[in-house]
Amino acid sequence: MLKKMLLMMALGFSGSLLAAPIADSHTEMSGCEACHKDGSPSADYAFENEQCASCHGDMKSLEGEAHKKHDGVLSCTDCHTAHEEKDPAAGCKDCH
């Protein structure tokens, strides 16, 4: 019973981390420059996606089948938004 309860708590907590704005945790590290060149977003988000990979690794090296299946097809910012809460899977229905 305790194991089930701990598992449910862990799953609920991890889901809330995914939904939390990414910018909140990243700006604590080194301000807007943690993700944005000169602190401002790029027009095509190419720089931001490079920053994701420089810290977290490329899509092939990340956990989860969603990352591996979409390597070379999607960019980090296609699913993960930095300044608003969003379910990373929300855009899946656009293609699936």
Biopython code that builds the backbone (N, CA, C, O; Angstrom):
import numpy as np
from Bio.PDB.StructureBuilder import StructureBuilder

atoms = [
    (1, "MET", "N", (0.823, -1.187, 0.000)),
    (1, "MET", "CA", (0.000, 0.000, 0.000)),
    (1, "MET", "C", (0.875, 1.261, 0.000)),
    (1, "MET", "O", (0.605, 2.212, -0.734)),
    (2, "LEU", "N", (1.908, 1.257, 0.818)),
    (2, "LEU", "CA", (2.800, 2.412, 0.901)),
    (2, "LEU", "C", (3.529, 2.635, -0.425)),
    (2, "LEU", "O", (3.714, 3.772, -0.857)),
    (3, "LYS", "N", (3.942, 1.531, -1.068)),
    (3, "LYS", "CA", (4.629, 1.653, -2.354)),
    (3, "LYS", "C", (3.721, 2.293, -3.400)),
    (3, "LYS", "O", (4.159, 3.147, -4.170)),
    (4, "LYS", "N", (2.458, 1.879, -3.424)),
    (4, "LYS", "CA", (1.505, 2.446, -4.384)),
    (4, "LYS", "C", (1.310, 3.934, -4.132)),
    (4, "LYS", "O", (1.259, 4.734, -5.066)),
    (5, "MET", "N", (1.200, 4.292, -2.858)),
    (5, "MET", "CA", (0.993, 5.690, -2.503)),
    (5, "MET", "C", (2.212, 6.531, -2.899)),
    (5, "MET", "O", (2.056, 7.628, -3.437)),
    (6, "LEU", "N", (3.408, 6.033, -2.642)),
    (6, "LEU", "CA", (4.624, 6.751, -3.017)),
    (6, "LEU", "C", (4.746, 6.880, -4.531)),
    (6, "LEU", "O", (5.158, 7.923, -5.038)),
    (7, "LEU", "N", (4.388, 5.827, -5.247)),
    (7, "LEU", "CA", (4.433, 5.873, -6.704)),
    (7, "LEU", "C", (3.463, 6.921, -7.241)),
    (7, "LEU", "O", (3.818, 7.691, -8.133)),
    (8, "MET", "N", (2.265, 6.958, -6.716)),
    (8, "MET", "CA", (1.275, 7.940, -7.162)),
    (8, "MET", "C", (1.747, 9.362, -6.867)),
    (8, "MET", "O", (1.559, 10.260, -7.688)),
    (9, "MET", "N", (2.352, 9.568, -5.714)),
    (9, "MET", "CA", (2.867, 10.894, -5.371)),
    (9, "MET", "C", (3.993, 11.285, -6.325)),
    (9, "MET", "O", (4.048, 12.425, -6.787)),
    (10, "ALA", "N", (4.885, 10.350, -6.620)),
    (10, "ALA", "CA", (6.010, 10.636, -7.514)),
    (10, "ALA", "C", (5.521, 10.960, -8.918)),
    (10, "ALA", "O", (6.020, 11.893, -9.548)),
    (11, "LEU", "N", (4.554, 10.202, -9.410)),
    (11, "LEU", "CA", (4.016, 10.467, -10.745)),
    (11, "LEU", "C", (3.313, 11.810, -10.800)),
    (11, "LEU", "O", (3.458, 12.547, -11.775)),
    (12, "GLY", "N", (2.566, 12.131, -9.779)),
    (12, "GLY", "CA", (1.888, 13.427, -9.737)),
    (12, "GLY", "C", (2.872, 14.573, -9.673)),
    (12, "GLY", "O", (2.677, 15.601, -10.321)),
    (13, "PHE", "N", (3.925, 14.404, -8.898)),
    (13, "PHE", "CA", (4.937, 15.457, -8.774)),
    (13, "PHE", "C", (5.686, 15.647, -10.078)),
    (13, "PHE", "O", (5.926, 16.781, -10.492)),
    (14, "SER", "N", (6.066, 14.542, -10.742)),
    (14, "SER", "CA", (6.814, 14.665, -11.994)),
    (14, "SER", "C", (5.961, 15.314, -13.066)),
    (14, "SER", "O", (6.485, 16.070, -13.884)),
    (15, "GLY", "N", (4.666, 15.045, -13.090)),
    (15, "GLY", "CA", (3.781, 15.693, -14.050)),
    (15, "GLY", "C", (3.689, 17.176, -13.823)),
    (15, "GLY", "O", (3.624, 17.948, -14.779)),
    (16, "SER", "N", (3.682, 17.593, -12.564)),
    (16, "SER", "CA", (3.623, 19.028, -12.287)),
    (16, "SER", "C", (4.918, 19.715, -12.683)),
    (16, "SER", "O", (4.907, 20.889, -13.051)),
    (17, "LEU", "N", (6.036, 18.999, -12.613)),
    (17, "LEU", "CA", (7.299, 19.578, -13.067)),
    (17, "LEU", "C", (7.291, 19.798, -14.570)),
    (17, "LEU", "O", (7.815, 20.800, -15.056)),
    (18, "LEU", "N", (6.698, 18.867, -15.311)),
    (18, "LEU", "CA", (6.631, 19.021, -16.760)),
    (18, "LEU", "C", (5.751, 20.195, -17.150)),
    (18, "LEU", "O", (6.009, 20.863, -18.151)),
    (19, "ALA", "N", (4.716, 20.448, -16.365)),
    (19, "ALA", "CA", (3.782, 21.512, -16.701)),
    (19, "ALA", "C", (4.286, 22.883, -16.268)),
    (19, "ALA", "O", (3.837, 23.901, -16.796)),
    (20, "ALA", "N", (5.202, 22.922, -15.324)),
    (20, "ALA", "CA", (5.701, 24.205, -14.822)),
    (20, "ALA", "C", (6.494, 24.924, -15.907)),
    (20, "ALA", "O", (7.173, 24.285, -16.711)),
    (21, "PRO", "N", (6.409, 26.243, -15.929)),
    (21, "PRO", "CA", (7.186, 26.986, -16.930)),
    (21, "PRO", "C", (8.683, 26.708, -16.792)),
    (21, "PRO", "O", (9.240, 26.793, -15.698)),
    (22, "ILE", "N", (9.314, 26.382, -17.893)),
    (22, "ILE", "CA", (10.739, 26.056, -17.912)),
    (22, "ILE", "C", (11.575, 27.261, -17.505)),
    (22, "ILE", "O", (12.603, 27.112, -16.845)),
    (23, "ALA", "N", (11.144, 28.439, -17.890)),
    (23, "ALA", "CA", (11.916, 29.659, -17.619)),
    (23, "ALA", "C", (12.142, 29.872, -16.128)),
    (23, "ALA", "O", (13.175, 30.414, -15.733)),
    (24, "ASP", "N", (11.192, 29.455, -15.297)),
    (24, "ASP", "CA", (11.334, 29.665, -13.858)),
    (24, "ASP", "C", (12.610, 29.024, -13.326)),
    (24, "ASP", "O", (13.344, 29.650, -12.562)),
    (25, "SER", "N", (12.878, 27.791, -13.719)),
    (25, "SER", "CA", (14.069, 27.110, -13.205)),
    (25, "SER", "C", (15.333, 27.523, -13.949)),
    (25, "SER", "O", (16.409, 27.565, -13.353)),
    (26, "HIS", "N", (15.225, 27.825, -15.221)),
    (26, "HIS", "CA", (16.408, 28.163, -16.006)),
    (26, "HIS", "C", (16.929, 29.572, -15.721)),
    (26, "HIS", "O", (18.140, 29.791, -15.756)),
    (27, "THR", "N", (16.058, 30.516, -15.445)),
    (27, "THR", "CA", (16.526, 31.876, -15.148)),
    (27, "THR", "C", (17.256, 31.923, -13.818)),
    (27, "THR", "O", (18.101, 32.792, -13.605)),
    (28, "GLU", "N", (16.941, 30.996, -12.919)),
    (28, "GLU", "CA", (17.654, 30.934, -11.643)),
    (28, "GLU", "C", (19.124, 30.585, -11.863)),
    (28, "GLU", "O", (19.976, 30.959, -11.057)),
    (29, "MET", "N", (19.425, 29.876, -12.942)),
    (29, "MET", "CA", (20.808, 29.465, -13.215)),
    (29, "MET", "C", (21.652, 30.636, -13.697)),
    (29, "MET", "O", (22.697, 30.931, -13.117)),
    (30, "SER", "N", (21.208, 31.297, -14.746)),
    (30, "SER", "CA", (22.013, 32.406, -15.274)),
    (30, "SER", "C", (21.174, 33.412, -16.049)),
    (30, "SER", "O", (21.598, 33.924, -17.085)),
    (31, "GLY", "N", (19.998, 33.683, -15.545)),
    (31, "GLY", "CA", (19.158, 34.698, -16.161)),
    (31, "GLY", "C", (18.661, 34.279, -17.534)),
    (31, "GLY", "O", (18.728, 33.108, -17.906)),
    (32, "CYS", "N", (18.171, 35.240, -18.267)),
    (32, "CYS", "CA", (17.609, 34.979, -19.596)),
    (32, "CYS", "C", (18.653, 34.408, -20.547)),
    (32, "CYS", "O", (18.318, 33.684, -21.485)),
    (33, "GLU", "N", (19.930, 34.740, -20.299)),
    (33, "GLU", "CA", (21.011, 34.264, -21.147)),
    (33, "GLU", "C", (21.214, 32.757, -21.049)),
    (33, "GLU", "O", (21.934, 32.182, -21.865)),
    (34, "ALA", "N", (20.596, 32.108, -20.070)),
    (34, "ALA", "CA", (20.676, 30.648, -19.990)),
    (34, "ALA", "C", (20.078, 30.015, -21.245)),
    (34, "ALA", "O", (20.486, 28.927, -21.653)),
    (35, "CYS", "N", (19.123, 30.693, -21.845)),
    (35, "CYS", "CA", (18.458, 30.158, -23.038)),
    (35, "CYS", "C", (18.529, 31.075, -24.248)),
    (35, "CYS", "O", (18.542, 30.605, -25.386)),
    (36, "HIS", "N", (18.574, 32.383, -24.008)),
    (36, "HIS", "CA", (18.486, 33.353, -25.105)),
    (36, "HIS", "C", (19.803, 34.092, -25.317)),
    (36, "HIS", "O", (20.433, 34.536, -24.357)),
    (37, "LYS", "N", (20.215, 34.222, -26.578)),
    (37, "LYS", "CA", (21.407, 34.995, -26.911)),
    (37, "LYS", "C", (21.127, 36.453, -26.585)),
    (37, "LYS", "O", (20.120, 37.003, -27.031)),
    (38, "ASP", "N", (21.989, 37.077, -25.827)),
    (38, "ASP", "CA", (21.833, 38.467, -25.393)),
    (38, "ASP", "C", (20.537, 38.696, -24.615)),
    (38, "ASP", "O", (20.079, 39.833, -24.501)),
    (39, "GLY", "N", (19.944, 37.632, -24.080)),
    (39, "GLY", "CA", (18.755, 37.750, -23.254)),
    (39, "GLY", "C", (17.455, 37.927, -23.998)),
    (39, "GLY", "O", (16.410, 38.095, -23.369)),
    (40, "SER", "N", (17.482, 37.895, -25.322)),
    (40, "SER", "CA", (16.264, 38.074, -26.119)),
    (40, "SER", "C", (16.025, 36.852, -26.998)),
    (40, "SER", "O", (16.976, 36.266, -27.514)),
    (41, "PRO", "N", (14.764, 36.464, -27.172)),
    (41, "PRO", "CA", (14.461, 35.301, -28.015)),
    (41, "PRO", "C", (14.864, 35.530, -29.472)),
    (41, "PRO", "O", (14.748, 36.640, -29.990)),
    (42, "SER", "N", (15.332, 34.478, -30.119)),
    (42, "SER", "CA", (15.642, 34.559, -31.548)),
    (42, "SER", "C", (14.351, 34.355, -32.339)),
    (42, "SER", "O", (13.384, 33.794, -31.825)),
    (43, "ALA", "N", (14.342, 34.803, -33.561)),
    (43, "ALA", "CA", (13.136, 34.717, -34.390)),
    (43, "ALA", "C", (12.754, 33.272, -34.704)),
    (43, "ALA", "O", (11.569, 32.944, -34.766)),
    (44, "ASP", "N", (13.744, 32.413, -34.902)),
    (44, "ASP", "CA", (13.457, 31.026, -35.284)),
    (44, "ASP", "C", (13.707, 30.015, -34.160)),
    (44, "ASP", "O", (13.534, 28.814, -34.367)),
    (45, "TYR", "N", (14.098, 30.468, -33.011)),
    (45, "TYR", "CA", (14.385, 29.639, -31.832)),
    (45, "TYR", "C", (15.535, 28.655, -32.049)),
    (45, "TYR", "O", (15.703, 27.729, -31.255)),
    (46, "ALA", "N", (16.318, 28.831, -33.092)),
    (46, "ALA", "CA", (17.450, 27.930, -33.341)),
    (46, "ALA", "C", (18.457, 28.002, -32.198)),
    (46, "ALA", "O", (18.949, 26.971, -31.741)),
    (47, "PHE", "N", (18.768, 29.212, -31.734)),
    (47, "PHE", "CA", (19.723, 29.363, -30.637)),
    (47, "PHE", "C", (19.191, 28.684, -29.378)),
    (47, "PHE", "O", (19.933, 27.988, -28.686)),
    (48, "GLU", "N", (17.914, 28.884, -29.080)),
    (48, "GLU", "CA", (17.313, 28.293, -27.884)),
    (48, "GLU", "C", (17.364, 26.767, -27.943)),
    (48, "GLU", "O", (17.657, 26.119, -26.938)),
    (49, "ASN", "N", (17.082, 26.193, -29.106)),
    (49, "ASN", "CA", (17.146, 24.740, -29.254)),
    (49, "ASN", "C", (18.567, 24.222, -29.091)),
    (49, "ASN", "O", (18.770, 23.141, -28.538)),
    (50, "GLU", "N", (19.552, 24.975, -29.565)),
    (50, "GLU", "CA", (20.953, 24.600, -29.359)),
    (50, "GLU", "C", (21.295, 24.629, -27.873)),
    (50, "GLU", "O", (22.027, 23.767, -27.387)),
    (51, "GLN", "N", (20.771, 25.612, -27.154)),
    (51, "GLN", "CA", (21.014, 25.702, -25.716)),
    (51, "GLN", "C", (20.419, 24.501, -24.993)),
    (51, "GLN", "O", (21.035, 23.963, -24.073)),
    (52, "CYS", "N", (19.226, 24.079, -25.400)),
    (52, "CYS", "CA", (18.613, 22.888, -24.797)),
    (52, "CYS", "C", (19.552, 21.693, -24.944)),
    (52, "CYS", "O", (19.844, 20.996, -23.972)),
    (53, "ALA", "N", (20.022, 21.464, -26.173)),
    (53, "ALA", "CA", (20.884, 20.312, -26.455)),
    (53, "ALA", "C", (22.224, 20.416, -25.739)),
    (53, "ALA", "O", (22.793, 19.398, -25.344)),
    (54, "SER", "N", (22.735, 21.632, -25.567)),
    (54, "SER", "CA", (24.036, 21.770, -24.911)),
    (54, "SER", "C", (23.980, 21.356, -23.444)),
    (54, "SER", "O", (24.987, 20.909, -22.893)),
    (55, "CYS", "N", (22.841, 21.494, -22.814)),
    (55, "CYS", "CA", (22.702, 21.091, -21.404)),
    (55, "CYS", "C", (22.090, 19.699, -21.242)),
    (55, "CYS", "O", (22.527, 18.916, -20.399)),
    (56, "HIS", "N", (21.090, 19.402, -22.044)),
    (56, "HIS", "CA", (20.315, 18.175, -21.852)),
    (56, "HIS", "C", (20.704, 17.046, -22.795)),
    (56, "HIS", "O", (20.292, 15.906, -22.583)),
    (57, "GLY", "N", (21.486, 17.334, -23.828)),
    (57, "GLY", "CA", (21.845, 16.330, -24.822)),
    (57, "GLY", "C", (20.891, 16.383, -26.002)),
    (57, "GLY", "O", (19.865, 17.062, -25.964)),
    (58, "ASP", "N", (21.252, 15.650, -27.058)),
    (58, "ASP", "CA", (20.385, 15.650, -28.235)),
    (58, "ASP", "C", (19.186, 14.737, -28.005)),
    (58, "ASP", "O", (19.128, 14.011, -27.012)),
    (59, "MET", "N", (18.241, 14.780, -28.919)),
    (59, "MET", "CA", (16.991, 14.033, -28.750)),
    (59, "MET", "C", (17.234, 12.533, -28.613)),
    (59, "MET", "O", (16.536, 11.866, -27.848)),
    (60, "LYS", "N", (18.211, 11.991, -29.341)),
    (60, "LYS", "CA", (18.491, 10.552, -29.279)),
    (60, "LYS", "C", (18.944, 10.119, -27.893)),
    (60, "LYS", "O", (18.713, 8.978, -27.494)),
    (61, "SER", "N", (19.586, 11.019, -27.156)),
    (61, "SER", "CA", (20.144, 10.647, -25.858)),
    (61, "SER", "C", (19.176, 10.872, -24.700)),
    (61, "SER", "O", (19.469, 10.479, -23.571)),
    (62, "LEU", "N", (18.033, 11.496, -24.960)),
    (62, "LEU", "CA", (17.069, 11.773, -23.897)),
    (62, "LEU", "C", (16.193, 10.561, -23.618)),
    (62, "LEU", "O", (15.985, 9.717, -24.489)),
    (63, "GLU", "N", (15.685, 10.486, -22.401)),
    (63, "GLU", "CA", (14.790, 9.401, -22.025)),
    (63, "GLU", "C", (13.450, 9.570, -22.719)),
    (63, "GLU", "O", (13.056, 10.677, -23.086)),
    (64, "GLY", "N", (12.770, 8.469, -22.888)),
    (64, "GLY", "CA", (11.423, 8.506, -23.438)),
    (64, "GLY", "C", (11.401, 8.290, -24.940)),
    (64, "GLY", "O", (12.213, 8.849, -25.677)),
    (65, "GLU", "N", (10.473, 7.485, -25.373)),
    (65, "GLU", "CA", (10.342, 7.177, -26.791)),
    (65, "GLU", "C", (9.962, 8.398, -27.621)),
    (65, "GLU", "O", (10.342, 8.491, -28.788)),
    (66, "ALA", "N", (9.227, 9.324, -27.042)),
    (66, "ALA", "CA", (8.796, 10.508, -27.799)),
    (66, "ALA", "C", (9.994, 11.282, -28.325)),
    (66, "ALA", "O", (9.957, 11.786, -29.448)),
    (67, "HIS", "N", (11.051, 11.385, -27.534)),
    (67, "HIS", "CA", (12.242, 12.099, -27.987)),
    (67, "HIS", "C", (12.927, 11.354, -29.134)),
    (67, "HIS", "O", (13.283, 11.954, -30.149)),
    (68, "LYS", "N", (13.107, 10.049, -28.965)),
    (68, "LYS", "CA", (13.808, 9.258, -29.981)),
    (68, "LYS", "C", (13.042, 9.233, -31.306)),
    (68, "LYS", "O", (13.643, 9.358, -32.373)),
    (69, "LYS", "N", (11.731, 9.074, -31.238)),
    (69, "LYS", "CA", (10.915, 8.979, -32.448)),
    (69, "LYS", "C", (10.883, 10.286, -33.229)),
    (69, "LYS", "O", (10.690, 10.278, -34.444)),
    (70, "HIS", "N", (11.067, 11.395, -32.548)),
    (70, "HIS", "CA", (10.949, 12.697, -33.207)),
    (70, "HIS", "C", (12.292, 13.373, -33.471)),
    (70, "HIS", "O", (12.332, 14.535, -33.875)),
    (71, "ASP", "N", (13.390, 12.653, -33.245)),
    (71, "ASP", "CA", (14.715, 13.206, -33.503)),
    (71, "ASP", "C", (14.837, 13.562, -34.982)),
    (71, "ASP", "O", (14.589, 12.721, -35.846)),
    (72, "GLY", "N", (15.208, 14.777, -35.269)),
    (72, "GLY", "CA", (15.333, 15.233, -36.642)),
    (72, "GLY", "C", (14.032, 15.716, -37.252)),
    (72, "GLY", "O", (14.026, 16.265, -38.354)),
    (73, "VAL", "N", (12.925, 15.515, -36.540)),
    (73, "VAL", "CA", (11.611, 15.919, -37.035)),
    (73, "VAL", "C", (11.118, 17.157, -36.293)),
    (73, "VAL", "O", (10.611, 18.102, -36.897)),
    (74, "LEU", "N", (11.275, 17.132, -34.977)),
    (74, "LEU", "CA", (10.829, 18.242, -34.137)),
    (74, "LEU", "C", (12.010, 18.842, -33.393)),
    (74, "LEU", "O", (13.050, 18.204, -33.236)),
    (75, "SER", "N", (11.840, 20.057, -32.945)),
    (75, "SER", "CA", (12.819, 20.729, -32.082)),
    (75, "SER", "C", (12.254, 20.798, -30.675)),
    (75, "SER", "O", (11.053, 20.619, -30.477)),
    (76, "CYS", "N", (13.099, 21.052, -29.715)),
    (76, "CYS", "CA", (12.672, 21.138, -28.312)),
    (76, "CYS", "C", (11.498, 22.100, -28.142)),
    (76, "CYS", "O", (10.521, 21.795, -27.457)),
    (77, "THR", "N", (11.612, 23.262, -28.774)),
    (77, "THR", "CA", (10.598, 24.304, -28.590)),
    (77, "THR", "C", (9.286, 23.993, -29.295)),
    (77, "THR", "O", (8.309, 24.719, -29.108)),
    (78, "ASP", "N", (9.233, 22.934, -30.101)),
    (78, "ASP", "CA", (7.960, 22.523, -30.687)),
    (78, "ASP", "C", (7.027, 21.966, -29.619)),
    (78, "ASP", "O", (5.807, 22.093, -29.732)),
    (79, "CYS", "N", (7.587, 21.355, -28.592)),
    (79, "CYS", "CA", (6.779, 20.743, -27.529)),
    (79, "CYS", "C", (6.900, 21.463, -26.189)),
    (79, "CYS", "O", (5.936, 21.527, -25.426)),
    (80, "HIS", "N", (8.072, 21.998, -25.906)),
    (80, "HIS", "CA", (8.330, 22.620, -24.612)),
    (80, "HIS", "C", (8.353, 24.137, -24.755)),
    (80, "HIS", "O", (9.158, 24.689, -25.506)),
    (81, "THR", "N", (7.463, 24.802, -24.030)),
    (81, "THR", "CA", (7.460, 26.265, -24.030)),
    (81, "THR", "C", (8.038, 26.750, -22.716)),
    (81, "THR", "O", (7.842, 26.123, -21.675)),
    (82, "ALA", "N", (8.737, 27.844, -22.762)),
    (82, "ALA", "CA", (9.486, 28.283, -21.590)),
    (82, "ALA", "C", (8.716, 29.196, -20.650)),
    (82, "ALA", "O", (8.935, 29.147, -19.440)),
    (83, "HIS", "N", (7.849, 30.004, -21.156)),
    (83, "HIS", "CA", (7.268, 31.052, -20.325)),
    (83, "HIS", "C", (5.805, 30.849, -19.962)),
    (83, "HIS", "O", (5.194, 31.738, -19.369)),
    (84, "GLU", "N", (5.236, 29.716, -20.300)),
    (84, "GLU", "CA", (3.854, 29.439, -19.934)),
    (84, "GLU", "C", (3.714, 27.958, -19.623)),
    (84, "GLU", "O", (4.484, 27.136, -20.121)),
    (85, "GLU", "N", (2.729, 27.621, -18.799)),
    (85, "GLU", "CA", (2.494, 26.222, -18.496)),
    (85, "GLU", "C", (1.857, 25.566, -19.707)),
    (85, "GLU", "O", (0.919, 26.104, -20.295)),
    (86, "LYS", "N", (2.370, 24.400, -20.076)),
    (86, "LYS", "CA", (1.845, 23.694, -21.235)),
    (86, "LYS", "C", (2.170, 22.225, -21.104)),
    (86, "LYS", "O", (3.266, 21.857, -20.679)),
    (87, "ASP", "N", (1.226, 21.390, -21.465)),
    (87, "ASP", "CA", (1.464, 19.958, -21.525)),
    (87, "ASP", "C", (2.290, 19.692, -22.777)),
    (87, "ASP", "O", (1.841, 20.014, -23.876)),
    (88, "PRO", "N", (3.485, 19.115, -22.648)),
    (88, "PRO", "CA", (4.317, 18.881, -23.831)),
    (88, "PRO", "C", (3.620, 18.052, -24.910)),
    (88, "PRO", "O", (3.976, 18.153, -26.084)),
    (89, "ALA", "N", (2.639, 17.241, -24.537)),
    (89, "ALA", "CA", (1.932, 16.397, -25.500)),
    (89, "ALA", "C", (0.762, 17.118, -26.169)),
    (89, "ALA", "O", (0.090, 16.535, -27.021)),
    (90, "ALA", "N", (0.510, 18.358, -25.805)),
    (90, "ALA", "CA", (-0.663, 19.071, -26.325)),
    (90, "ALA", "C", (-0.655, 19.200, -27.843)),
    (90, "ALA", "O", (-1.720, 19.183, -28.461)),
    (91, "GLY", "N", (0.495, 19.325, -28.449)),
    (91, "GLY", "CA", (0.567, 19.487, -29.894)),
    (91, "GLY", "C", (0.562, 18.182, -30.672)),
    (91, "GLY", "O", (0.542, 18.204, -31.903)),
    (92, "CYS", "N", (0.579, 17.050, -29.988)),
    (92, "CYS", "CA", (0.637, 15.755, -30.670)),
    (92, "CYS", "C", (-0.530, 15.564, -31.629)),
    (92, "CYS", "O", (-0.372, 14.981, -32.702)),
    (93, "LYS", "N", (-1.687, 16.050, -31.243)),
    (93, "LYS", "CA", (-2.877, 15.845, -32.066)),
    (93, "LYS", "C", (-2.781, 16.560, -33.413)),
    (93, "LYS", "O", (-3.537, 16.248, -34.332)),
    (94, "ASP", "N", (-1.863, 17.512, -33.537)),
    (94, "ASP", "CA", (-1.681, 18.193, -34.816)),
    (94, "ASP", "C", (-1.189, 17.230, -35.903)),
    (94, "ASP", "O", (-1.501, 17.415, -37.079)),
    (95, "CYS", "N", (-0.431, 16.218, -35.519)),
    (95, "CYS", "CA", (0.097, 15.249, -36.488)),
    (95, "CYS", "C", (-0.499, 13.853, -36.322)),
    (95, "CYS", "O", (-0.594, 13.097, -37.289)),
    (96, "HIS", "N", (-0.898, 13.515, -35.107)),
    (96, "HIS", "CA", (-1.373, 12.145, -34.851)),
    (96, "HIS", "C", (-2.874, 12.105, -34.717)),
    (96, "HIS", "O", (-3.446, 11.037, -34.501)),
]
sb = StructureBuilder()
sb.init_structure("model")
sb.init_model(0)
sb.init_chain("A")
sb.init_seg("    ")
for serial, (resi, resn, name, xyz) in enumerate(atoms, 1):
    if name == "N":
        sb.init_residue(resn, " ", resi, " ")
    sb.init_atom(name, np.array(xyz, "f"), 0.0, 1.0, " ", f" {name:<3s}", serial, name[0])
structure = sb.get_structure()
